[in-house]
C-alpha cells in the first residue's frame, strides 16, 4: 500500500490523479453525445455512490452527527454542483478548455482558505493569486465565442465549479480531517447519491435508452467509468492525500489536469489554440508562486 508519508508516493499519487481527472473531461464529452448535461451529472454521481455503498453501510452509524452538515456541503460543492456545471459547459466548449479552467482550483482553494478558514496568505501568495486570475481572465475572453454571451457564460461555469472545489477542499481539511477518507468520500456522496439515482430512474429516459440502443449503452459505459474511477476512487485517493499532506499540495494536482486534458483533446480532434498554451503557463505559474 502506498505510504503517503514519503514524498515519492505523494508525487506518484498526484500523477495518477492528474491522469484520472485529466481524462474526465473527454469522458464527459463522450457521454454528452447521448445524454443531456443533467443526465451526465446524475449518471456520474449515481455510479460513484452505488460503487462505494457496500463499504459505507457499516460506517453510517459511526459518523458523528455534528459532521453531517459538513459532509453535505462537501457532497454539494465537491461533487454535485461541479458535475452539473462541467457537463453543461462542455455542450459549448472543448473538453481541453474545461480542463484548463479547472486549473484555477488551487487559486480558489487559497482564496477561500484565506477568506473563510483562517489560512494565512503571504504577500508572495497574493502575487501568485493575481497572476493566476489574470491567466483565467485571459482564457475566458480569448476562448471560442468571444463576444457571444452564451459561450461566455459556458466558459464561466468551470471557473465557478473550481471555486466550489476550493470550498470543498477547505471544508475537508478543516472540519472532516478526523474522518477516514472512505467516510469523507462516501458520506458526502450519500447526500446527493440517492436523489440522483431516483431522479435518473423516475425522471429521465436513460434506463430505456441504454437497454434499447447500443450507442447509448456505450456512452453510458464511459460515464460509469467516469463515476467509478474519476469520482469514487479518485476522490477517495484525493481525500487520503489531503489527510496526509496539505490541502494546497493535494489541490496542486491541477498542475497536471490541464496537460492530460489537452492531450486527450488533441487525440479526439479538438482545436487547441495558442491561447490555451499561454493561459496554462500563466495560470500554473501563478499557482506555483502562490504555493512556493
N, C-alpha and C positions, 0 to 999 in steps of 0.2 A: 504494500500500500504506500502511496506517496507520502513522504514526510515533508509537510509544508513548513516545517521549521528551517529547512535547508533551502538556500537561495536557488539552487539548480532546479528543485522541484517547483518552487514558486514561479519561476520564469517558464518552465515547461508547461505548467498549468495555464499560464497566461497565453502561451502559444496555442494550446489546444482550444481554449475558449475563444480566442481570436478567429481560428479557423471555423469553429462551430457557429458562432454568431455572425461571422462574415458571410457564411453560406445561407443564413436565414432569410436574407432579403431576396435572393434569387428563388428560394423555395416559396416564399410568399407570392412572388411574381408568377410562378408556375401554378399555384393554387388559384390565383385570380383569373386564370384562363377559363375556369369553370364556375367559380363561386363569387358572390358579392363580398365586399370587404368585411362586413359584419359577420358573414358566414365563415370567412377565413379566420377571423379572430375567434369565433365560437369553436370551430374545429380545433384550432391550436390549443386553446385553454382547456377544452374538454379532454383532449388526448393527454395533455400533461397531468391534469387532475386524476383521471382514471388510472394512469400508469402508476402514480405514487400512492393511490388509495390503499392498496393492500398493506403497504408498510406503515401508513398513517393510522389505520384503525386502532392498533394498540396504543397509539400515542395521544389520542384526543383527550382522554381523561387526565392526562398528566400535564396538560398545558395550563399554566396559571391564568385565571380569569382576567387579571389585570393586563395580560399580554394580548388579549384578543383584539382590542381596538388597534393595536399596532400591526398585528397580522393582517387585519382587514385593510388598513392603509397600505401596507406593503403589497397586498394582493392587487388592489386597485391601481396603485401608482407604479408598481414594478412589473405587472403583467397585463391587467385588464385594459387600461387606457392606452398604453403603448401598442398593444396588439391591434386595437381598432385604428389608431392614428397611423401607424406604419402601413397597414394594409390599405387604408383609404388613400394615403399619399401616393402609393405605388400604382394607383389607377391612372395617374397623370405624370409621374416622374419615374426615372430609371431606378432600378434596384441599387445600382452603384452610387447614385446620388444620395439615396436614402442612407446607405452605409456611411458615406462621408459625413452627413449631417449627424448621424449617431455618434460621430467622433467628438461632439461637443459635450458628451456626458460628464467627463471629468471636470470640465469648466463649471457646469451647473452643480456638480457634486460639491465643489469647493465653495461656490457662491452660496448655495443652500446651507452648507455646513457653517459658514461664517455668519449668515443672517439669522438662522433659526436654531442651530445646535451648538453654539458657543465655540466653534472652531476658530482658532486664531489664524488670521490671514496676514501673512507678512507682506512687506512692500513689494518684494520680488514676485510674490504670487499675484498681486494686483496687476503688475505689468504683464504677466503671463495671461491673466484673465482678459485683459484688454486686447492683447494680440489675438487670442483665440476667438473672441467675439467679433473682431474685425474680419477674421477669416470666415466666420459664419455669415456675417452680413454680406460679404463679397460673393460667396457661392449662392446665397439666396437670390441676389439681384442679377447675377450673371448666368444663372441656370436657364434651362429651356423655358420659354414662355415669359421672358422678362417683359414687364408692362402689361401682362394679362392677369387680371385679378384672380381668376380661378387657379391657374398654375402657381401663382404667388402664394395663395392660401395652402395649396397642397404641399408646397415646399416648406412652409412654416410648420406643418404638422409634425414632422420628425424632430424638429427642434423642441416643440412642446413635449413630445414623448421623451426626449432626452432629459428635459427638466424634471419630468416625473421620475425617471431613473435616479436623478440626483437626490430627490427627496427619499425615495425608497432605500437607497444605499445608506443614507444617514440614519434613517429610522432603524434599519437592521443593526448598524454598528452601535447606535446609542441605546436603543430600547430592547433589542432582541439578541444581544450578544451572548446572553447566558443560556439560550436555547440551542439545541443541536441544529446543524444545517438542514437535516431532514425535516424537523418540525417547522423551521422557518419557511422552507420552500413549500412543503405540503400543507402547512397550516394556512399560509397566505392563499394558496390555490383553492383551499377548501371553502373560502368565502365566495369566490367567483366561479368555481368549477361546477357545482350543482346547478345554479341558474343557467350556466352556459349549456350544459348537457340537455336540460329540459327545453330550453329555447331552441336548440338545434333540432330536437325531435318534434316538438309541438308546432313551431312557427316557421320552419323552413322546409324546402323540398329536398334537402341534402340526402336524407336516408333513401328516398325514392330514386334520386339521381344516381347514386353510387351503386344501387342494385341493378338498374336498368341500362346503364351506359358505361362502357369500359373506359372511355376517355375521362369521364368524371371520376371514376374509381381511381384511375392513375393519378390524377391531380389531388385527389383526396389522400392518396398514399404519401405524396410529397408533404402534405400538411401534417400528416400523422408523424412523419419523421421530424418535421419542424417542432411539433408539440412535445414529442417524447425526448428527442435528443437536444433540440435547440432551446427548449424551455425547462422540462423537468430535470434532466441530467445536468445541463449546462448551468441552470440557476442553482441547483444543489451544489455543484462544484464552486460556483461563484460565491455563494454564501459561506462555504467552507473556507474559501480564500479570504473573504472579509474577516472571518472569525480568527484566522491565524496570522493575518498581516495587518494592513490598514485599509480603510475604506478608499483612500486615494490610490493606493497600489493596486487594489482589485479593479477600481474603475479605469485604470490605465490600460486595461485590455483593449480599450477603444483606440489605442495606437494602431493595433493590428486589424481591427474590424474593417476599416475603410479599404485597406490594401486587399484583403481577401474578397471584399465585396466588389471591388473594381476588377479583379481577376475574373471572377465569375461573370461580371457584366460583359467583359471582353469575349469570354468563351461563348456567351449566349447572344453575341452580336449587338450589344448596346453601344451607343456612340459615346466615347469617352473624350471629352474636350480638354483643352489646356487649362481651362478654368478649374476643372476637377483637381488637377495636379497642384495648381497654385494654392487652392483652398486647403488641400490636405497638408501641405507644407506649413502654411500659416497657422492653421488650427492646431496641429500637433506640436508645432514649435511653441505655441502659447501654452499648451498642456505641459510640455516638458519644462518650460521655465517656471510655471506655477507650482510644479511638484518637485523642483530641484532642491 
